[in-house]
Amino acid sequence: MDRMKKAAAEHRRIAAVQRERGRDAAADRHEARADALESGRVTDRTDDVIGLFRAAFRR
């Protein structure tokens, strides 16, 4: 879950930069992504994918 919080914070930071540069549409997309990450609608499957690759390429 820590990765999700970090990703959401990064999206919010990017959104702030985009707004400063006058790119409101891009900022809105980044804020929407941050909201999705924080709400739990997005599932972090990173560990599952890493496990699959390790199992597939195990020697």
C-alpha distance matrix in Angstrom:
0.0 3.8 5.4 5.2 6.6 8.8 9.9 10.8 12.6 14.4 15.5 16.9 18.7 20.1 21.2 23.1 24.8 25.8 27.3 29.3 30.7 31.7 29.4 28.3 27.5 25.1 23.5 23.2 21.4 18.8 18.4 18.2 15.4 13.5 14.3 13.2 9.7 9.6 11.5 9.5 12.4 10.6 9.1 7.3 10.3 10.6 11.0 13.5 15.4 15.8 17.0 19.5 20.8 21.4 23.2 25.2 26.4 26.9 30.5
3.8 0.0 3.8 5.4 5.2 6.2 8.6 9.9 10.7 12.3 14.3 15.5 16.6 18.4 20.0 21.4 22.9 24.4 25.9 27.5 29.0 30.4 28.4 27.6 27.3 24.5 22.8 23.1 21.5 18.4 18.2 18.7 15.9 13.5 15.1 14.7 10.9 10.7 13.5 12.2 15.1 13.2 12.1 9.8 12.7 11.8 12.4 15.5 16.9 16.6 18.4 21.0 21.8 22.1 24.4 26.4 27.1 27.6 31.0
5.4 3.8 0.0 3.8 5.5 5.1 6.0 8.5 9.9 10.4 12.2 14.2 15.2 16.3 18.2 20.0 21.1 22.3 24.3 25.9 27.0 28.4 26.2 25.7 25.0 22.1 20.8 21.2 19.2 16.2 16.6 17.1 13.8 12.1 14.3 13.5 9.7 10.8 13.7 12.3 14.4 11.7 10.8 8.0 10.7 9.4 10.9 13.9 14.6 14.4 16.8 19.1 19.5 20.3 22.8 24.3 24.9 25.8 29.2
5.2 5.4 3.8 0.0 3.8 5.4 5.1 6.1 8.6 9.8 10.5 12.3 14.2 15.2 16.3 18.5 20.1 20.8 22.5 24.5 25.8 26.7 24.3 23.4 22.6 20.0 18.5 18.5 16.6 13.8 13.8 13.8 10.8 8.9 10.7 9.8 6.0 7.1 10.0 8.9 10.9 8.6 8.7 7.1 10.6 10.5 12.6 14.9 15.7 16.4 18.6 20.4 21.2 22.5 24.6 26.0 27.0 28.2 31.7
6.6 5.2 5.5 3.8 0.0 3.8 5.4 5.1 6.2 8.6 9.9 10.6 12.3 14.2 15.2 16.7 18.6 19.9 21.1 22.9 24.6 25.7 23.8 22.7 22.5 20.0 18.0 18.2 17.0 13.8 13.2 14.0 11.6 8.7 10.4 10.8 7.3 6.7 10.3 10.3 12.9 11.5 12.0 10.8 14.3 14.1 15.8 18.4 19.3 19.7 21.8 23.9 24.6 25.6 27.9 29.4 30.2 31.2 34.7
8.8 6.2 5.1 5.4 3.8 0.0 3.8 5.4 5.1 6.2 8.7 9.9 10.5 12.3 14.2 15.5 16.7 18.3 20.0 21.4 22.9 24.4 22.6 22.2 22.1 19.2 17.3 18.3 17.0 13.4 13.6 15.0 12.4 9.7 12.4 13.0 9.6 9.9 13.6 13.6 15.7 13.6 14.0 12.1 15.1 14.0 15.9 18.8 19.1 19.0 21.7 23.8 23.9 24.8 27.5 28.8 29.2 30.3 33.6
9.9 8.6 6.0 5.1 5.4 3.8 0.0 3.8 5.4 5.0 6.2 8.7 9.8 10.5 12.2 14.3 15.4 16.3 18.3 20.1 21.1 22.4 20.1 19.7 19.2 16.2 14.8 15.6 13.8 10.4 11.2 12.3 9.2 7.3 10.6 10.7 7.6 9.2 12.6 12.5 13.8 11.4 12.4 10.8 13.7 12.8 15.5 18.0 17.8 18.3 21.1 22.7 22.8 24.2 26.8 27.7 28.2 29.8 33.2
10.8 9.9 8.5 6.1 5.1 5.4 3.8 0.0 3.8 5.4 5.1 6.2 8.7 9.9 10.5 12.5 14.4 15.2 16.5 18.6 20.1 20.9 18.8 17.8 17.5 15.0 12.9 13.2 12.1 8.8 8.4 9.6 7.3 4.3 7.3 8.4 5.9 6.5 10.0 11.0 12.4 11.0 12.9 12.3 15.7 15.6 18.2 20.4 20.5 21.4 24.0 25.5 25.9 27.5 29.8 30.8 31.5 33.1 36.5
12.6 10.7 9.9 8.6 6.2 5.1 5.4 3.8 0.0 3.8 5.4 5.1 6.2 8.6 9.8 10.7 12.6 14.2 15.4 16.9 18.8 20.0 18.5 17.8 18.3 15.7 13.2 14.3 13.8 10.2 9.6 12.0 10.4 7.1 10.0 11.9 9.6 9.3 13.0 14.3 16.1 14.8 16.4 15.4 18.7 18.0 20.4 23.0 23.1 23.5 26.2 28.0 28.1 29.4 32.0 33.1 33.5 34.9 38.2
14.4 12.3 10.4 9.8 8.6 6.2 5.0 5.4 3.8 0.0 3.8 5.4 5.0 6.2 8.5 9.9 10.7 12.2 14.3 15.6 16.8 18.5 16.7 16.7 17.0 13.9 12.0 13.8 12.8 9.0 9.9 12.4 10.3 8.2 11.7 13.1 10.9 11.9 15.4 16.3 17.4 15.6 17.1 15.8 18.6 17.5 20.2 22.8 22.3 22.5 25.6 27.2 26.8 28.3 31.1 31.8 32.0 33.7 36.9
15.5 14.3 12.2 10.5 9.9 8.7 6.2 5.1 5.4 3.8 0.0 3.8 5.4 5.1 6.1 8.7 9.9 10.3 12.2 14.3 15.3 16.3 14.1 13.6 13.6 10.6 8.8 10.1 9.0 5.3 6.4 8.9 7.0 5.6 9.2 10.7 9.5 10.8 13.8 15.2 15.6 14.1 16.4 15.8 18.7 18.1 21.2 23.3 22.6 23.5 26.6 27.7 27.5 29.4 32.0 32.4 32.9 34.9 38.2
16.9 15.5 14.2 12.3 10.6 9.9 8.7 6.2 5.1 5.4 3.8 0.0 3.8 5.4 5.0 6.3 8.8 9.8 10.6 12.5 14.4 15.2 13.8 12.8 13.6 11.3 8.3 9.7 10.1 6.6 5.8 9.2 8.8 6.3 9.0 11.7 10.9 11.0 14.0 16.1 16.9 16.1 18.6 18.3 21.5 21.2 24.1 26.2 25.9 26.7 29.7 31.0 31.0 32.7 35.3 35.9 36.4 38.2 41.5
18.7 16.6 15.2 14.2 12.3 10.5 9.8 8.7 6.2 5.0 5.4 3.8 0.0 3.8 5.4 5.2 6.5 8.7 10.1 10.9 12.8 14.5 13.6 13.6 14.9 12.2 9.5 12.0 12.4 8.9 9.1 12.7 11.9 9.8 12.8 15.2 14.0 14.3 17.5 19.4 20.3 19.1 21.2 20.4 23.4 22.4 25.2 27.7 27.1 27.5 30.6 32.1 31.7 33.2 36.1 36.7 36.8 38.6 41.7
20.1 18.4 16.3 15.2 14.2 12.3 10.5 9.9 8.6 6.2 5.1 5.4 3.8 0.0 3.8 5.4 5.1 6.1 8.6 9.9 10.7 12.4 10.8 11.4 12.3 9.1 7.3 10.3 10.2 7.0 8.7 11.9 11.0 10.1 13.4 15.2 14.5 15.6 18.5 20.1 20.4 18.9 21.3 20.5 23.1 22.2 25.4 27.5 26.5 27.1 30.4 31.4 30.8 32.7 35.6 35.7 35.9 38.0 41.0
21.2 20.0 18.2 16.3 15.2 14.2 12.2 10.5 9.8 8.5 6.1 5.0 5.4 3.8 0.0 3.8 5.4 5.0 6.2 8.7 9.9 10.5 8.8 8.3 9.5 7.2 4.1 7.0 8.0 5.5 6.1 9.6 10.0 9.3 11.7 14.1 14.2 15.0 17.5 19.6 19.6 18.8 21.6 21.5 24.4 24.0 27.2 29.1 28.3 29.3 32.5 33.3 33.0 35.1 37.7 37.9 38.3 40.5 43.7
23.1 21.4 20.0 18.5 16.7 15.5 14.3 12.5 10.7 9.9 8.7 6.3 5.2 5.4 3.8 0.0 3.8 5.4 5.2 6.3 8.8 9.9 9.7 9.5 11.8 10.1 6.9 9.8 11.5 9.2 9.0 12.7 13.4 12.0 14.2 17.0 16.9 17.0 19.7 22.1 22.5 21.9 24.6 24.3 27.3 26.7 29.8 31.9 31.2 31.9 35.1 36.2 35.9 37.7 40.5 40.8 41.0 43.1 46.2
24.8 22.9 21.1 20.1 18.6 16.7 15.4 14.4 12.6 10.7 9.9 8.8 6.5 5.1 5.4 3.8 0.0 3.8 5.4 5.1 6.4 8.8 8.7 10.0 12.2 9.9 7.9 11.6 12.7 10.5 11.5 15.0 15.2 14.3 17.0 19.4 19.1 19.7 22.5 24.5 24.8 23.7 26.2 25.6 28.2 27.3 30.4 32.6 31.5 32.0 35.4 36.4 35.7 37.6 40.5 40.6 40.5 42.7 45.6
25.8 24.4 22.3 20.8 19.9 18.3 16.3 15.2 14.2 12.2 10.3 9.8 8.7 6.1 5.0 5.4 3.8 0.0 3.8 5.4 5.1 6.3 5.1 6.7 8.6 6.5 5.3 9.0 10.2 9.0 10.5 13.4 14.0 14.0 16.4 18.5 18.9 19.9 22.3 24.3 24.0 23.0 25.8 25.6 28.1 27.5 30.8 32.6 31.4 32.3 35.7 36.3 35.6 37.8 40.6 40.4 40.5 43.0 45.9
27.3 25.9 24.3 22.5 21.1 20.0 18.3 16.5 15.4 14.3 12.2 10.6 10.1 8.6 6.2 5.2 5.4 3.8 0.0 3.8 5.3 5.0 5.4 5.4 8.7 8.1 5.9 8.8 11.3 10.5 10.7 13.8 15.3 15.0 16.6 19.3 20.0 20.5 22.5 25.1 24.9 24.4 27.5 27.6 30.4 30.0 33.3 35.1 34.1 35.1 38.4 39.1 38.7 40.9 43.5 43.5 43.8 46.1 49.2
29.3 27.5 25.9 24.5 22.9 21.4 20.1 18.6 16.9 15.6 14.3 12.5 10.9 9.9 8.7 6.3 5.1 5.4 3.8 0.0 3.8 5.5 7.6 8.8 12.1 11.3 9.4 12.6 14.8 13.6 14.0 17.3 18.5 17.8 19.8 22.5 22.8 23.1 25.5 28.0 28.1 27.4 30.3 30.0 32.8 32.1 35.3 37.3 36.2 36.9 40.3 41.2 40.5 42.5 45.4 45.3 45.4 47.6 50.6
30.7 29.0 27.0 25.8 24.6 22.9 21.1 20.1 18.8 16.8 15.3 14.4 12.8 10.7 9.9 8.8 6.4 5.1 5.3 3.8 0.0 3.8 5.7 8.4 11.1 10.2 9.7 13.0 14.6 14.0 15.2 18.1 19.0 19.1 21.3 23.5 24.0 24.9 27.1 29.4 29.0 28.1 31.0 30.6 33.1 32.3 35.6 37.5 36.1 36.8 40.3 40.9 40.0 42.2 45.1 44.7 44.7 47.2 50.0
31.7 30.4 28.4 26.7 25.7 24.4 22.4 20.9 20.0 18.5 16.3 15.2 14.5 12.4 10.5 9.9 8.8 6.3 5.0 5.5 3.8 0.0 3.8 5.8 8.8 9.2 8.9 11.4 13.6 13.8 14.7 17.2 18.7 19.1 20.8 23.0 24.1 24.9 26.7 29.2 28.5 28.0 31.1 31.3 33.8 33.4 36.8 38.4 37.1 38.2 41.6 42.0 41.3 43.7 46.4 46.0 46.2 48.8 51.7
29.4 28.4 26.2 24.3 23.8 22.6 20.1 18.8 18.5 16.7 14.1 13.8 13.6 10.8 8.8 9.7 8.7 5.1 5.4 7.6 5.7 3.8 0.0 3.8 5.7 5.6 6.3 8.8 10.3 11.0 12.4 14.4 15.8 16.7 18.5 20.3 21.5 22.7 24.4 26.6 25.6 25.0 28.1 28.3 30.7 30.4 34.0 35.4 33.9 35.2 38.6 38.8 38.2 40.7 43.2 42.7 43.1 45.8 48.7
28.3 27.6 25.7 23.4 22.7 22.2 19.7 17.8 17.8 16.7 13.6 12.8 13.6 11.4 8.3 9.5 10.0 6.7 5.4 8.8 8.4 5.8 3.8 0.0 3.8 5.5 4.9 6.0 8.7 9.9 10.3 12.1 14.2 15.1 16.1 18.2 19.8 20.8 22.1 24.5 23.5 23.4 26.8 27.4 30.0 30.2 33.7 34.9 33.8 35.4 38.5 38.8 38.5 41.1 43.4 43.1 43.7 46.3 49.5
27.5 27.3 25.0 22.6 22.5 22.1 19.2 17.5 18.3 17.0 13.6 13.6 14.9 12.3 9.5 11.8 12.2 8.6 8.7 12.1 11.1 8.8 5.7 3.8 0.0 3.8 5.4 5.1 6.4 8.8 10.0 10.6 12.6 14.4 15.3 16.7 18.6 20.1 21.0 23.2 21.7 21.4 24.9 25.7 28.0 28.4 32.0 32.9 31.7 33.5 36.6 36.5 36.4 39.2 41.3 40.7 41.6 44.3 47.5
25.1 24.5 22.1 20.0 20.0 19.2 16.2 15.0 15.7 13.9 10.6 11.3 12.2 9.1 7.2 10.1 9.9 6.5 8.1 11.3 10.2 9.2 5.6 5.5 3.8 0.0 3.8 5.4 5.1 6.4 8.7 9.9 10.7 12.5 14.3 15.5 16.7 18.5 20.0 21.8 20.5 19.7 22.9 23.3 25.5 25.5 29.1 30.2 28.8 30.4 33.6 33.7 33.3 36.0 38.3 37.8 38.4 41.1 44.3
23.5 22.8 20.8 18.5 18.0 17.3 14.8 12.9 13.2 12.0 8.8 8.3 9.5 7.3 4.1 6.9 7.9 5.3 5.9 9.4 9.7 8.9 6.3 4.9 5.4 3.8 0.0 3.8 5.4 5.2 6.1 8.5 9.9 10.5 12.2 14.2 15.3 16.4 18.2 20.4 19.7 19.2 22.4 22.8 25.4 25.5 28.9 30.3 29.3 30.8 33.9 34.3 34.2 36.6 39.0 38.8 39.5 41.9 45.1
23.2 23.1 21.2 18.5 18.2 18.3 15.6 13.2 14.3 13.8 10.1 9.7 12.0 10.3 7.0 9.8 11.6 9.0 8.8 12.6 13.0 11.4 8.8 6.0 5.1 5.4 3.8 0.0 3.8 5.5 5.1 6.1 8.6 9.8 10.4 12.2 14.2 15.2 16.2 18.6 17.5 17.6 21.1 22.1 24.9 25.5 28.9 29.9 29.2 31.0 33.9 34.2 34.4 36.9 39.0 38.9 39.9 42.3 45.7
21.4 21.5 19.2 16.6 17.0 17.0 13.8 12.1 13.8 12.8 9.0 10.1 12.4 10.2 8.0 11.5 12.7 10.2 11.3 14.8 14.6 13.6 10.3 8.7 6.4 5.1 5.4 3.8 0.0 3.8 5.5 5.1 6.2 8.7 9.9 10.6 12.4 14.3 15.3 17.0 15.6 15.1 18.5 19.4 21.8 22.4 25.9 26.8 25.8 27.8 30.7 30.8 30.9 33.6 35.6 35.3 36.4 38.9 42.3
18.8 18.4 16.2 13.8 13.8 13.4 10.4 8.8 10.2 9.0 5.3 6.6 8.9 7.0 5.5 9.2 10.5 9.0 10.5 13.6 14.0 13.8 11.0 9.9 8.8 6.4 5.2 5.5 3.8 0.0 3.8 5.4 5.1 6.2 8.6 9.8 10.5 12.3 14.2 15.9 15.1 14.2 17.3 17.6 20.3 20.5 23.9 25.2 24.4 25.9 28.9 29.4 29.4 31.8 34.1 34.1 34.9 37.2 40.6
18.4 18.2 16.6 13.8 13.2 13.6 11.2 8.4 9.6 9.9 6.4 5.8 9.1 8.7 6.1 9.0 11.5 10.5 10.7 14.0 15.2 14.7 12.4 10.3 10.0 8.7 6.1 5.1 5.5 3.8 0.0 3.8 5.4 5.0 6.1 8.6 9.8 10.5 12.1 14.5 14.2 14.1 17.4 18.2 21.3 21.8 25.0 26.4 26.1 27.6 30.4 31.1 31.5 33.7 35.8 36.2 37.2 39.3 42.7
18.2 18.7 17.1 13.8 14.0 15.0 12.3 9.6 12.0 12.4 8.9 9.2 12.7 11.9 9.6 12.7 15.0 13.4 13.8 17.3 18.1 17.2 14.4 12.1 10.6 9.9 8.5 6.1 5.1 5.4 3.8 0.0 3.8 5.4 5.0 6.2 8.7 9.9 10.4 12.7 11.5 11.8 15.4 16.9 19.8 20.9 24.1 25.0 24.8 26.8 29.3 29.7 30.4 32.9 34.6 34.8 36.2 38.4 41.9
15.4 15.9 13.8 10.8 11.6 12.4 9.2 7.3 10.4 10.3 7.0 8.8 11.9 11.0 10.0 13.4 15.2 14.0 15.3 18.5 19.0 18.7 15.8 14.2 12.6 10.7 9.9 8.6 6.2 5.1 5.4 3.8 0.0 3.8 5.4 5.0 6.2 8.6 9.9 11.1 10.1 9.3 12.6 13.6 16.4 17.2 20.6 21.5 21.1 23.1 25.7 26.2 26.7 29.1 31.0 31.2 32.5 34.7 38.2
13.5 13.5 12.1 8.9 8.7 9.7 7.3 4.3 7.1 8.2 5.6 6.3 9.8 10.1 9.3 12.0 14.3 14.0 15.0 17.8 19.1 19.1 16.7 15.1 14.4 12.5 10.5 9.8 8.7 6.2 5.0 5.4 3.8 0.0 3.8 5.4 5.1 6.2 8.5 10.3 10.7 10.1 13.0 13.6 16.9 17.5 20.4 21.9 22.0 23.5 26.0 27.0 27.6 29.6 31.7 32.3 33.4 35.3 38.8
14.3 15.1 14.3 10.7 10.4 12.4 10.6 7.3 10.0 11.7 9.2 9.0 12.8 13.4 11.7 14.2 17.0 16.4 16.6 19.8 21.3 20.8 18.5 16.1 15.3 14.3 12.2 10.4 9.9 8.6 6.1 5.0 5.4 3.8 0.0 3.8 5.5 5.2 6.0 8.8 9.0 9.8 13.1 14.6 18.0 19.3 22.0 23.1 23.6 25.4 27.6 28.5 29.5 31.6 33.3 34.0 35.5 37.2 40.9
13.2 14.7 13.5 9.8 10.8 13.0 10.7 8.4 11.9 13.1 10.7 11.7 15.2 15.2 14.1 17.0 19.4 18.5 19.3 22.5 23.5 23.0 20.3 18.2 16.7 15.5 14.2 12.2 10.6 9.8 8.6 6.2 5.0 5.4 3.8 0.0 3.8 5.5 5.2 6.5 5.6 6.2 9.8 11.8 14.9 16.7 19.5 20.2 20.6 22.8 24.8 25.4 26.7 28.9 30.4 31.0 32.7 34.5 38.2
9.7 10.9 9.7 6.0 7.3 9.6 7.6 5.9 9.6 10.9 9.5 10.9 14.0 14.5 14.2 16.9 19.1 18.9 20.0 22.8 24.0 24.1 21.5 19.8 18.6 16.7 15.3 14.2 12.4 10.5 9.8 8.7 6.2 5.1 5.5 3.8 0.0 3.8 5.6 5.8 6.6 5.6 8.2 9.1 12.6 13.9 16.5 17.7 18.3 20.1 22.2 23.2 24.4 26.2 27.9 28.9 30.3 31.9 35.6
9.6 10.7 10.8 7.1 6.7 9.9 9.2 6.5 9.3 11.9 10.8 11.0 14.3 15.6 15.0 17.0 19.7 19.9 20.5 23.1 24.9 24.9 22.7 20.8 20.1 18.5 16.4 15.2 14.3 12.3 10.5 9.9 8.6 6.2 5.2 5.5 3.8 0.0 3.8 5.6 7.9 8.3 10.4 11.5 15.2 16.5 18.5 20.0 21.1 22.6 24.4 25.8 27.2 28.7 30.4 31.6 33.1 34.4 38.1
11.5 13.5 13.7 10.0 10.3 13.6 12.6 10.0 13.0 15.4 13.8 14.0 17.5 18.5 17.5 19.7 22.5 22.3 22.5 25.5 27.1 26.7 24.4 22.1 21.0 20.0 18.2 16.2 15.3 14.2 12.1 10.4 9.9 8.5 6.0 5.2 5.6 3.8 0.0 3.8 5.6 7.7 10.1 12.3 15.7 17.8 19.8 20.6 21.9 23.9 25.4 26.5 28.2 29.9 31.2 32.4 34.2 35.5 39.3
9.5 12.2 12.3 8.9 10.3 13.6 12.5 11.0 14.3 16.3 15.2 16.1 19.4 20.1 19.6 22.1 24.5 24.3 25.1 28.0 29.4 29.2 26.6 24.5 23.2 21.8 20.4 18.6 17.0 15.9 14.5 12.7 11.1 10.3 8.8 6.5 5.8 5.6 3.8 0.0 3.8 5.3 6.7 9.2 12.4 14.9 16.6 17.1 18.7 20.8 22.0 23.1 25.0 26.7 27.7 29.0 31.0 32.2 36.0
12.4 15.1 14.4 10.9 12.9 15.7 13.8 12.4 16.1 17.4 15.6 16.9 20.3 20.4 19.6 22.5 24.8 24.0 24.9 28.1 29.0 28.5 25.6 23.5 21.7 20.5 19.7 17.5 15.6 15.1 14.2 11.5 10.1 10.7 9.0 5.6 6.6 7.9 5.6 3.8 0.0 3.8 6.5 9.8 12.5 15.3 17.4 17.3 18.5 21.1 22.3 22.8 24.7 26.9 27.7 28.5 30.7 32.3 36.1
10.6 13.2 11.7 8.6 11.5 13.6 11.4 11.0 14.8 15.6 14.1 16.1 19.1 18.9 18.8 21.9 23.7 23.0 24.4 27.4 28.1 28.0 25.0 23.4 21.4 19.7 19.2 17.6 15.1 14.2 14.1 11.8 9.3 10.1 9.8 6.2 5.6 8.3 7.7 5.3 3.8 0.0 3.8 6.6 9.2 11.7 14.2 14.3 15.1 17.6 19.2 19.7 21.3 23.5 24.6 25.3 27.3 29.0 32.8
9.1 12.1 10.8 8.7 12.0 14.0 12.4 12.9 16.4 17.1 16.4 18.6 21.2 21.3 21.6 24.6 26.2 25.8 27.5 30.3 31.0 31.1 28.1 26.8 24.9 22.9 22.4 21.1 18.5 17.3 17.4 15.4 12.6 13.0 13.1 9.8 8.2 10.4 10.1 6.7 6.5 3.8 0.0 3.8 6.0 9.0 11.0 10.9 12.2 14.7 15.8 16.5 18.5 20.4 21.3 22.4 24.5 25.9 29.7
7.3 9.8 8.0 7.1 10.8 12.1 10.8 12.3 15.4 15.8 15.8 18.3 20.4 20.5 21.5 24.3 25.6 25.6 27.6 30.0 30.6 31.3 28.3 27.4 25.7 23.3 22.8 22.1 19.4 17.6 18.2 16.9 13.6 13.6 14.6 11.8 9.1 11.5 12.3 9.2 9.8 6.6 3.8 0.0 3.8 5.7 7.8 8.6 9.8 11.6 13.2 14.4 16.0 17.6 19.0 20.3 21.9 23.2 27.0
10.3 12.7 10.7 10.6 14.3 15.1 13.7 15.7 18.7 18.6 18.7 21.5 23.4 23.1 24.4 27.3 28.2 28.1 30.4 32.8 33.1 33.8 30.7 30.0 28.0 25.5 25.4 24.9 21.8 20.3 21.3 19.8 16.4 16.9 18.0 14.9 12.6 15.2 15.7 12.4 12.5 9.2 6.0 3.8 0.0 3.8 5.6 5.2 6.3 8.7 10.0 10.8 12.6 14.4 15.5 16.6 18.5 19.9 23.7
10.6 11.8 9.4 10.5 14.1 14.0 12.8 15.6 18.0 17.5 18.1 21.2 22.4 22.2 24.0 26.7 27.3 27.5 30.0 32.1 32.3 33.4 30.4 30.2 28.4 25.5 25.5 25.5 22.4 20.5 21.8 20.9 17.2 17.5 19.3 16.7 13.9 16.5 17.8 14.9 15.3 11.7 9.0 5.7 3.8 0.0 3.8 5.4 5.2 6.2 8.6 10.0 10.8 12.3 14.3 15.4 16.6 18.0 21.7
11.0 12.4 10.9 12.6 15.8 15.9 15.5 18.2 20.4 20.2 21.2 24.1 25.2 25.4 27.2 29.8 30.4 30.8 33.3 35.3 35.6 36.8 34.0 33.7 32.0 29.1 28.9 28.9 25.9 23.9 25.0 24.1 20.6 20.4 22.0 19.5 16.5 18.5 19.8 16.6 17.4 14.2 11.0 7.8 5.6 3.8 0.0 3.8 5.5 5.1 6.1 8.7 10.0 10.5 12.2 14.2 15.4 16.1 19.8
13.5 15.5 13.9 14.9 18.4 18.8 18.0 20.4 23.0 22.8 23.3 26.2 27.7 27.5 29.1 31.9 32.6 32.6 35.1 37.3 37.5 38.4 35.4 34.9 32.9 30.2 30.3 29.9 26.8 25.2 26.4 25.0 21.5 21.9 23.1 20.2 17.7 20.0 20.6 17.1 17.3 14.3 10.9 8.6 5.2 5.4 3.8 0.0 3.8 5.5 5.1 6.3 8.8 9.9 10.6 12.3 14.4 15.3 19.0
15.4 16.9 14.6 15.7 19.3 19.1 17.8 20.5 23.1 22.3 22.6 25.9 27.1 26.5 28.3 31.2 31.5 31.4 34.1 36.2 36.1 37.1 33.9 33.8 31.7 28.8 29.3 29.2 25.8 24.4 26.1 24.8 21.1 22.0 23.6 20.6 18.3 21.1 21.9 18.7 18.5 15.1 12.2 9.8 6.3 5.2 5.5 3.8 0.0 3.8 5.3 5.1 6.3 8.6 9.9 10.5 12.3 14.0 17.7
15.8 16.6 14.4 16.4 19.7 19.0 18.3 21.4 23.5 22.5 23.5 26.7 27.5 27.1 29.3 31.9 32.0 32.3 35.1 36.9 36.8 38.2 35.2 35.4 33.5 30.4 30.8 31.0 27.8 25.9 27.6 26.8 23.1 23.5 25.4 22.8 20.1 22.6 23.9 20.8 21.1 17.6 14.7 11.6 8.7 6.2 5.1 5.5 3.8 0.0 3.8 5.4 5.2 6.2 8.6 9.9 10.7 11.9 15.5
17.0 18.4 16.8 18.6 21.8 21.7 21.1 24.0 26.2 25.6 26.6 29.7 30.6 30.4 32.5 35.1 35.4 35.7 38.4 40.3 40.3 41.6 38.6 38.5 36.6 33.6 33.9 33.9 30.7 28.9 30.4 29.3 25.7 26.0 27.6 24.8 22.2 24.4 25.4 22.0 22.3 19.2 15.8 13.2 10.0 8.6 6.1 5.1 5.3 3.8 0.0 3.8 5.5 5.1 6.1 8.5 10.0 10.4 14.1
19.5 21.0 19.1 20.4 23.9 23.8 22.7 25.5 28.0 27.2 27.7 31.0 32.1 31.4 33.3 36.2 36.4 36.3 39.1 41.2 40.9 42.0 38.8 38.8 36.5 33.7 34.3 34.2 30.8 29.4 31.1 29.7 26.2 27.0 28.5 25.4 23.2 25.8 26.5 23.1 22.8 19.7 16.5 14.4 10.8 10.0 8.7 6.3 5.1 5.4 3.8 0.0 3.8 5.5 5.1 6.0 8.6 9.9 13.6
20.8 21.8 19.5 21.2 24.6 23.9 22.8 25.9 28.1 26.8 27.5 31.0 31.7 30.8 33.0 35.9 35.7 35.6 38.7 40.5 40.0 41.3 38.2 38.5 36.4 33.3 34.2 34.4 30.9 29.4 31.5 30.4 26.7 27.6 29.5 26.7 24.4 27.2 28.2 25.0 24.7 21.3 18.5 16.0 12.6 10.8 10.0 8.8 6.3 5.2 5.5 3.8 0.0 3.8 5.4 5.0 6.0 8.2 11.7
21.4 22.1 20.3 22.5 25.6 24.8 24.2 27.5 29.4 28.3 29.4 32.7 33.2 32.7 35.1 37.7 37.6 37.8 40.9 42.5 42.2 43.7 40.7 41.1 39.2 36.0 36.6 36.9 33.6 31.8 33.7 32.9 29.1 29.6 31.6 28.9 26.2 28.7 29.9 26.7 26.9 23.5 20.4 17.6 14.4 12.3 10.5 9.9 8.6 6.2 5.1 5.5 3.8 0.0 3.8 5.5 5.4 5.7 9.4
23.2 24.4 22.8 24.6 27.9 27.5 26.8 29.8 32.0 31.1 32.0 35.3 36.1 35.6 37.7 40.5 40.5 40.6 43.5 45.4 45.1 46.4 43.2 43.4 41.3 38.3 39.0 39.0 35.6 34.1 35.8 34.6 31.0 31.7 33.3 30.4 27.9 30.4 31.2 27.7 27.7 24.6 21.3 19.0 15.5 14.3 12.2 10.6 9.9 8.6 6.1 5.1 5.4 3.8 0.0 3.8 5.6 5.3 8.9
25.2 26.4 24.3 26.0 29.4 28.8 27.7 30.8 33.1 31.8 32.4 35.9 36.7 35.7 37.9 40.8 40.6 40.4 43.5 45.3 44.7 46.0 42.7 43.1 40.7 37.8 38.8 38.9 35.3 34.1 36.2 34.8 31.2 32.3 34.0 31.0 28.9 31.6 32.4 29.0 28.5 25.3 22.4 20.3 16.6 15.4 14.2 12.3 10.5 9.9 8.5 6.0 5.0 5.5 3.8 0.0 3.8 5.8 8.8
26.4 27.1 24.9 27.0 30.2 29.2 28.2 31.5 33.5 32.0 32.9 36.4 36.8 35.9 38.3 41.0 40.5 40.5 43.8 45.4 44.7 46.2 43.1 43.7 41.6 38.4 39.5 39.9 36.4 34.9 37.2 36.2 32.5 33.4 35.5 32.7 30.3 33.1 34.2 31.0 30.7 27.3 24.5 21.9 18.5 16.6 15.4 14.4 12.3 10.7 10.0 8.6 6.0 5.4 5.6 3.8 0.0 3.8 6.3
26.9 27.6 25.8 28.2 31.2 30.3 29.8 33.1 34.9 33.7 34.9 38.2 38.6 38.0 40.5 43.1 42.7 43.0 46.1 47.6 47.2 48.8 45.8 46.3 44.3 41.1 41.9 42.3 38.9 37.2 39.3 38.4 34.7 35.3 37.2 34.5 31.9 34.4 35.5 32.2 32.3 29.0 25.9 23.2 19.9 18.0 16.1 15.3 14.0 11.9 10.4 9.9 8.2 5.7 5.3 5.8 3.8 0.0 3.8
30.5 31.0 29.2 31.7 34.7 33.6 33.2 36.5 38.2 36.9 38.2 41.5 41.7 41.0 43.7 46.2 45.6 45.9 49.2 50.6 50.0 51.7 48.7 49.5 47.5 44.3 45.1 45.7 42.3 40.6 42.7 41.9 38.2 38.8 40.9 38.2 35.6 38.1 39.3 36.0 36.1 32.8 29.7 27.0 23.7 21.7 19.8 19.0 17.7 15.5 14.1 13.6 11.7 9.4 8.9 8.8 6.3 3.8 0.0
